Amino acid sequence: MELIELGWNDFFQQQIKEQEESLLPARVYRQDLGRYHLFSSQGELTGILPGRVLQHASSKAQLPTVGDWVLTAPADEKDLSPVVIERTLDRLSKFSRKEAGDKVEEQVVAANIDTVFIVSGLDDNFNINRLERYLFLTRSSGVTPVIVLNKADLCTDLETRVLALESVAMGTSIHTVSAQAGDGMDELLDYVQPGQTVALLGSSGVGKSTIINALLGYARFDTGDVREDDSKGRHTTTFREMCKLASGGLIIDTPGMREIQIWTDESSLAISFADIDEYAIQCRFSDCQHNSEPDCAVQAAISGGELDSLRLESFRKFDRELTHLAEKQDAGARAENKKERKKFARTIRNRPSKRSTP
């Protein structure tokens, strides 16, 4: 495989040190049971992480994930044993969310992606608030979002739903497709050009695997039926995997997400809510909360019909979540520092005492 077709570019090339020039670049396309399945110029390989790499990683987010570029020891064609992953290269982009549950940790869903297809069904699965969360996370990751509304053949009020979505899409491209019937696939293929990587995100039952099978031209991933009462599906995709299309592009299938907890900082608000930010800088007070302050440009825009009040509600909701996340991260960092201090103190206490020699 040509590296450039796998997404290799100068950003990654410039990271290779002189002493690493003999190492083989490879890209992670799947991970399971502690092993990494890799695309490389030598074909498909299996890689493992040495203990020293695992020990030096401060979090799971630093370990390789689907889409990452790694440097490995060159493979011997006659030796079928796994290659050793020496280093993971810095990421050009990543889509992250907070780990599901109570853990305050980052989960990198996919790395080095160019475009995210945010997939939603046009059946009972359609949910504007959920789509807005995906948009917020995607914009925060520095990746281009594209909204894909699947199952258009099941929708009787398509124009109404698209119009309602445009208020939060803020110029993001919206495509209506029917993957089952093969409608709209050519438009999606335009995003998966040679060397480009697209990841599909969305909840279970929206048809991500069906879309990928249609783009691939064959049934690579299992698909499942959805429940008629709520349009929810079971998880037919249980792991992340990157596939290479005949066109030369790459596409990543991901399991459906039950929780979409944000993992970013306050700078993302200005990116995702540029419309509010544009009015906010015109407010009389720089710390305006956009409530009842005099000369609030945001409230004036809402009163004048130039800004939807729901946008301000969403802005405040994400602002509260980001504040809460920052507080939990600070608390976690303090707890980790305390743990390290205790560990250091035990090391000092357990040192053998030096006896003076006569």
N, C-alpha and C positions, 0 to 999 in steps of 0.2 A: 504494500500500500504506500502511496506517496504521502509524506507527512503533511503537505499543504492541503491535500484533500481531507485530512483528519482535523484540520483547523490550526495547524502549525503556522506561526508567523514570527516576525521580528521580536515581538514582545517576549516570546519564550526563548528564541535563539540567543538573545542578549543576556539571558540569565545563566547560560552555561559557562562555567569557569574553565580556565585553561586545563586544569587537572581533570576535568570531567569530560573532555572531548572524546574520550574513548567509550563513554557510556552511551547507551541506546535510549533515545526518547521514545516513550510509549504513552498511549492515552487509555485511561480506565473506561471500559464500557460496561462492566458489571462487577459487583462485589458480593461474595457469599462465603460463609464459613472461614473467614480470615484470609481468604484468597482473593486476588484481584485479577480479573480477566482484562487483557490489554490488546489494543490495536497497535501495531508498529510496522516499520518498513520491512521487518522480517516475518510479517504475518501476525496471527493471533498467538498471544503468549499468556502464561499464568504467572503472576508475581506474588511474592510474599514480603512482608515487612520484617526487617531484622529487629531483635529486641532493643537495640540501642535507639532506634527511631521511635518505637513505642514508648520507651522510658522518657524520652525528651519531649514528647508531645504533652502540652499542658491541658489540652482538651480534645475531644473527638473531632471537633471542627478543623483541627490541624492535620488530621489524618486524610489520606486520599479518599476521594469520593468520585462518583460517576462524572465524567467530563474532565477530570484532572489530568494534567500532564506530569509524568514521572520520568526519572532517569533510572535505568536499570543496567546491570551488568550484561554485556552482549550475550545472546543465547547461542548455544551450540546446537546445530540442527539435529545432531544425533542424540543429544541429551534432552530428555523429556521432562526433567525435573524443573520446578518453578525457578524463575529468575528472581534475583534479589532487588528490591526497590531501594535505591540508595538515597533518593531525595525527591520530594514533591516540589514542583516549580510554583512560583507565585501565581495566583489566579488573576486573570484579566477581568472576570466578573464571577458572581456567584448569587444563587437564590437561596436565602436562608430564612428560617423561621425559628421561633423558640421551640425547644423540645416539648413534646406533648406531656401533660401532667404538671407536677409541681417543680420539676428540675429547672433551674435558671441556667440553661445551657443552650448554645447555638447548635442547630442542626442544619448543615449545608445540604440542601436537597440536590443541587446540581451545580457544576462549576464550568466556567469558560463557555457560557452560552451567549448567543447573539440575540435570540428572540424567544419570548415565552408566549405560547398559545394558552390563554386562559379560557378553558373550555367549560361551557355551561349547556345544559339541556334546555330546550324550549318547551318541555313538558312541565310537570309540577316541580321540577328541580330548579327552575329559574328563580334566582334570588339576587336582587340588585345589591343588597348590603354585602352579600358574600363576594360578589364580583368586585365591589369597591375595595374590599380587604385585599383580594388578590392583586388588584391594580396598585394599591398602596405599597405592598411588599415588592412587586416587580419593579416599580419606578425607583424604589429605595435601593434596589440591587444594581442599578445602572444598566439594566437590560431593557430592550424594546418590548413593550407589551402589545399583544394582538388579541382581541376578544373573538372567540369562535363560538357561535351559537349553533349547536348541533340539534338534530331532529326537527328541522324546519318543516318537514312533511307532517308533523304532528301538531303544529301550531296554527290556530285559527285567527290569532290577533297579532301577527308578526310585526306589522308596522307600529302598533301601539307599544309593544315591548321594546323595540329598538329605540323608539323615540324617548321612552322613559330612561333607558340605559344611557343615552347620549349626555344626560345631565351630569353623570359621574364619569363618563368615559373621557371627557375633556380632550377630544380630538383623536383618541386612540382608535385605530382601525377596527371596524366591526365586520365580521364575515358571518353570514348565515349559510349553513351547509346541512346536508343530509348524508352522513357518512355511509349509512346503510344502503342508500340508493346511489352513492357515488357522486352526488351533486355538490359542486363547489370545491372539489379537491384540487383542480388546476390552479385556482387562486391561492390555495395554501402552499402548493408546491413552489410557487414563486419565491417564497421565503426561505426555502431549503436549497439554496444554491451551493455549488461545490465549495467545501471548506467552511460552510455556515452550520451552526448548531442551534437546533430548536428544541425546547423542552415543553412538554404538555403538562399543565397543572389543572386540577379541578377535583371535585368530589366524586365519590363512587357513582357509577351509573350514568355519567354524562356522555360516555362514548369515546374516551381517549384512545383505548386500544383499537376500537373500530376505525377511528380516523387514521391511526398509524398503519393498520393493515391495508387500508385503502390507498394510502400514500406509497406504501411498499409494493403494493400490487399482489400481495399474497397474505395468507393468514398466519402471521408470525406470533401474535399474542392471542390468548384466549379472551373471549368476550362472554358476557353473561346477561341474563334478563334482569329487568328492574321490576320492583313491586308496583302493581297497578295503583295501590292506594296512595303512595307518596312519591313514586318515581325514584326511589332509592335503590341502589344496586349493591350486590356483594362485591368484595375486593377480588376481582379476577387477576389484577396485577399486584403481586406481593413484594416485588423488589424493583429497583430502578435499573433500567437497561438502555444503552445507547445503540442504535442500529444505523447502518450505512445504507442510504438510498441509492438506487441506480443512477440518480442524477448527480451523485457525488456529495450531497449534503448529509448531515447527521441529525437524527431525531431521538429524543429521550422520552421514554414512557415512565411514568411515576405512579405509585399507588394512590388511590383516592385519599384525600386528607379529611379527617374528621374534625381536627382542630387547626385553625389558621391563626396562631398566636404570633404577633409581630416581633421581629428582632432587628431593630435599627435604632437610630437616634433622632433627635428633634430636627436635624437638618433636612430630614425627609419630608417634613411638613411643608416646607417652602417649595419642594419639588412637586409633590402631589397636589398641593392646594395653592398653586400659583395664582389662581383667580382671586382667592381671598387675600393672599399676600400683596397683590397688586393694589387692592383697596386699602389694606391695613397701613401701608406706608403713607397714605394720605390722611390718616387719623391725626387729630390734634396732639394726642399723647402717644409717645412711643411705646408705653406699656399698656395701651388701651386693651381692655378685655372684651370689647365689642358687645357690651351690655347696654347700659344707659348713660355712658359717658358723653359729654357734649362733643359735637363735631366728629362723631364716629363715622368714618367713610364706609365701613362695612355695613352698619345698620342702615345708612342712607341708601346704599346700593340695593339692599333687600327691600326697603320701602319703595324704591323706584322700580322694582321688578327687574333689575339688572343682575341680581344674584339670588339664587335659591336659598331659602332659610335652611333647607335640609343640608346644604353644603357646610354651613357654619356648624350645625349639629355634629356632622361627621368629623369636621376639623377638631372640635372640642373632645369628641370621643377618642380619637387617636392621640390627641395631646395628653389626655388623662392616662391612656394606656402606656405611652412612652414615659411619662413621669413615674408611673408605678414600676415599669420595667427597670428604669434607672435606679430606683430605690432598692429593688431586689438585687440588682447587680452589685450595688455598693455594699449591701449587707453581706452578699456572698463573698465579695473580695475581702471584707473585714474578717469574716469567719475563716477564710483560707489563710490570711496573714497570721491570725491568732494560732491556727493549727501549725503553721510553719515555725512560729516562735516557740511553741511548746516542744516541737520536735527538736529544734536547735538546743533548747534548754536541757532536754533529756540527753542529747549527745554530749553536752558539756559535763553533766553530772556523772555520766557513765565512763568518762575518760579515766584511764588508770593514773593514779597519782604518781608523781615523780619523787623518788626517794633521794634525799641528798647523800652523796657519797662522802665518806670521811677523808 
